[in-house]
């Protein structure tokens, strides 16, 4: 397998997952601004120009982080990264992957893209304020869910933890203090101590 990534982007999530399951894989760094990688135009690999993308064992390219996490888990069924297909537990895990993708990840995307979407300063700040308010409401829900749990799905580390941790790392740069949500903050601290999380961060040149 080969993972196309950009340091600190959402591709950190499958990077962590691949290390956690003990997969043998290659890393291919992508310049997201230029849409290039070591062999030229990255859009020849992924027309969307985004990361992550993974080259599967059959040579095909798979995109979208939440789906890639499920693919990785299915290749290593004994890892418990993702429950068995067709089980209620699988649907619950997919439910949380979808929530993280649509409500958390996309919420941060508004903050990242605000400068491109709204050119005047006042409108830009209003857009960012609204995005932070929306994320705050989602964090309220997430904090309630995480209270009394070590991981998103309870006591078992799984795919949603990789994705959620990756997205929540962006909070600091976006002036969001996770200390307001103690159960989320505790989750982040717990994830930050995992050896494979530390390894992924070090490989990508990121601070803990």
ROMAR-357443 format. One line per field, with one value per residue (C-alpha): residue number from 1; residue in one letter; x, y, z. Coordinates in Angstrom, 2 decimals. Example, Ala and Ser with C-alpha at 12.3 -4.5 7.8 and 13.67 -1.06 7.14 Angstrom:
<balums>
seq <- (1/2);
type <- (A/S);
east <- (12.30/13.67);
north <- (-4.50/-1.06);
up <- (7.80/7.14);
</balums>
This chain:
<balums>
seq <- (1/2/3/4/5/6/7/8/9/10/11/12/13/14/15/16/17/18/19/20/21/22/23/24/25/26/27/28/29/30/31/32/33/34/35/36/37/38/39/40/41/42/43/44/45/46/47/48/49/50/51/52/53/54/55/56/57/58/59/60/61/62/63/64/65/66/67/68/69/70/71/72/73/74/75/76/77/78/79/80/81/82/83/84/85/86/87/88/89/90/91/92/93/94/95/96/97/98/99/100/101/102/103/104/105/106/107/108/109/110/111/112/113/114/115/116/117/118/119/120/121/122/123/124/125/126/127/128/129/130/131/132/133/134/135/136/137/138/139/140/141/142/143/144/145/146/147/148/149/150/151/152/153/154/155/156/157/158/159/160/161/162/163/164/165/166/167/168/169/170/171/172/173/174/175/176/177/178/179/180/181/182/183/184/185/186/187/188/189/190/191/192/193/194/195/196/197/198/199/200/201/202/203/204/205/206/207/208);
type <- (X/X/X/X/X/X/X/X/X/X/X/X/X/X/X/X/X/X/X/X/X/X/X/X/X/X/X/X/X/X/X/X/X/X/X/X/X/X/X/X/X/X/X/X/X/X/X/X/X/X/X/X/X/X/X/X/X/X/X/X/X/X/X/X/X/X/X/X/X/X/X/X/X/X/X/X/X/X/X/X/X/X/X/X/X/X/X/X/X/X/X/X/X/X/X/X/X/X/X/X/X/X/X/X/X/X/X/X/X/X/X/X/X/X/X/X/X/X/X/X/X/X/X/X/X/X/X/X/X/X/X/X/X/X/X/X/X/X/X/X/X/X/X/X/X/X/X/X/X/X/X/X/X/X/X/X/X/X/X/X/X/X/X/X/X/X/X/X/X/X/X/X/X/X/X/X/X/X/X/X/X/X/X/X/X/X/X/X/X/X/X/X/X/X/X/X/X/X/X/X/X/X/X/X/X/X/X/X);
east <- (0.00/1.05/-0.40/-0.40/-0.24/0.51/1.95/-0.74/-3.60/-6.45/-4.15/-2.61/-5.62/-4.93/-1.21/-1.90/-4.22/-1.64/0.94/-1.54/-2.43/1.21/0.80/3.69/3.25/4.99/4.50/4.29/4.34/2.03/2.35/-1.30/-0.76/1.03/-0.90/2.35/4.27/7.56/6.37/4.65/0.97/-0.80/-4.16/-3.09/-3.31/-6.34/-8.37/-9.74/-6.23/-6.80/-5.33/-5.52/-5.40/-4.19/-2.94/-4.61/-3.08/-4.73/-3.10/-6.30/-6.51/-9.00/-9.86/-11.85/-10.41/-13.40/-13.55/-9.79/-9.94/-12.55/-10.44/-7.40/-9.44/-10.86/-7.35/-6.42/-9.57/-7.77/-6.77/-10.32/-9.87/-13.26/-16.00/-17.19/-19.22/-22.96/-22.76/-24.54/-21.15/-19.97/-22.91/-22.31/-18.67/-19.69/-22.15/-19.32/-16.97/-19.68/-20.31/-16.62/-16.38/-19.49/-19.67/-16.16/-13.87/-16.04/-16.48/-12.74/-12.72/-14.75/-12.09/-9.29/-11.01/-12.58/-9.93/-10.64/-14.41/-14.87/-12.42/-13.44/-12.07/-15.36/-17.20/-14.27/-14.30/-18.06/-17.71/-14.97/-17.03/-20.01/-17.83/-16.37/-19.87/-21.02/-18.00/-18.55/-22.07/-20.73/-18.03/-20.73/-22.39/-19.08/-17.99/-21.22/-20.74/-17.11/-17.78/-16.90/-15.33/-11.67/-12.41/-15.16/-16.63/-16.15/-13.14/-11.93/-9.55/-10.86/-10.96/-13.01/-10.32/-7.71/-9.98/-11.24/-7.75/-6.49/-9.27/-9.10/-5.35/-6.33/-8.09/-5.00/-4.18/-7.79/-7.90/-10.22/-9.42/-10.36/-9.97/-13.60/-14.54/-12.72/-13.71/-12.46/-9.25/-8.68/-9.21/-6.64/-4.10/-4.76/-4.33/-1.18/0.48/-0.06/3.32/2.04/0.50/3.85/5.55/3.19/3.69/7.47/7.52/5.44/7.58/4.76/4.89/2.92);
north <- (0.00/3.58/6.55/9.98/12.56/16.14/16.85/17.66/17.34/14.86/12.22/11.97/9.85/6.87/7.30/6.64/3.75/2.07/2.22/0.98/-2.15/-2.87/-2.48/-2.39/0.75/3.56/7.27/9.74/13.41/15.77/19.53/20.53/24.08/23.09/19.79/17.94/14.97/13.28/12.08/15.28/16.25/14.80/15.18/12.32/10.21/11.85/14.14/15.88/17.02/16.31/13.95/11.31/8.87/5.32/2.92/-0.36/-3.81/-4.14/-0.93/1.14/4.49/4.98/8.43/9.96/9.51/7.87/5.23/4.66/3.98/1.29/-0.21/-0.39/-2.00/-4.60/-5.56/-6.23/-7.71/-8.84/-5.26/-4.30/-0.97/-1.47/-3.98/-6.77/-5.65/-6.02/-5.83/-3.20/-2.18/-1.49/0.81/2.65/3.13/4.40/6.71/8.35/8.45/10.25/12.72/13.54/14.00/16.10/18.11/18.31/18.13/20.35/22.79/23.32/23.56/26.76/28.28/27.19/28.56/31.73/33.98/32.57/32.66/36.17/38.89/41.77/41.58/42.15/39.47/37.11/37.48/36.99/33.76/32.51/33.45/31.51/28.50/28.52/28.77/25.83/23.75/24.67/23.25/20.03/19.89/20.21/17.09/15.28/16.12/14.68/11.51/11.13/11.57/8.31/6.87/6.45/6.39/7.34/3.83/3.25/1.38/0.12/2.14/2.21/4.11/7.12/7.89/8.36/10.73/12.70/13.18/14.43/17.00/18.22/18.87/21.83/23.56/25.27/26.95/28.07/29.70/27.10/26.10/22.45/22.95/24.11/20.49/18.35/14.97/15.96/17.36/14.12/12.13/14.24/13.76/10.02/9.76/11.87/9.26/6.37/5.24/4.98/8.45/9.82/7.95/9.37/12.90/12.49/11.13/14.06/16.55/17.65/18.73/16.60);
up <- (0.00/-0.58/1.31/-0.32/2.45/3.40/6.88/9.42/6.94/7.37/5.86/9.33/10.26/7.94/8.63/12.31/11.42/9.19/11.98/14.57/12.55/11.70/7.93/5.50/3.43/1.59/2.12/-0.76/0.21/-1.69/-2.14/-1.80/-3.03/-6.20/-6.54/-7.17/-5.80/-6.63/-10.04/-11.16/-11.28/-8.27/-10.01/-12.26/-9.09/-7.51/-9.73/-6.62/-5.75/-2.07/0.50/1.69/-1.18/-0.92/-3.55/-2.71/-3.10/-6.52/-7.73/-7.69/-5.91/-3.09/-1.72/1.18/4.65/6.33/3.59/3.60/7.35/6.75/3.97/6.25/9.00/6.61/5.47/9.09/10.66/13.81/14.59/15.64/13.86/12.25/13.23/10.96/7.92/8.45/12.25/14.33/15.67/12.11/11.46/14.75/13.79/10.35/12.06/13.98/11.00/9.06/11.91/12.15/8.38/7.90/11.14/12.58/9.56/7.38/10.24/10.31/6.52/6.77/9.02/6.69/3.59/5.01/3.49/0.03/0.33/1.73/0.74/3.04/6.57/8.41/6.47/6.88/10.66/10.77/8.81/11.15/14.20/12.88/12.13/15.65/17.13/15.03/16.01/19.65/19.50/18.00/20.69/23.35/21.90/21.50/25.04/26.41/24.38/25.47/29.18/30.90/27.75/26.80/23.08/20.66/20.64/24.36/25.73/22.35/20.19/16.61/13.33/14.53/17.11/14.38/12.48/15.46/16.89/13.54/13.18/16.76/16.45/14.24/17.16/18.51/15.21/14.87/18.34/19.85/23.43/23.93/27.68/27.65/26.96/29.56/28.17/24.72/26.19/28.10/24.90/23.08/25.86/25.86/22.10/22.22/24.43/22.02/20.60/17.02/17.20/18.34/15.50/12.85/14.16/14.14/10.58/9.37/11.24/13.55/17.16/19.69);
</balums>
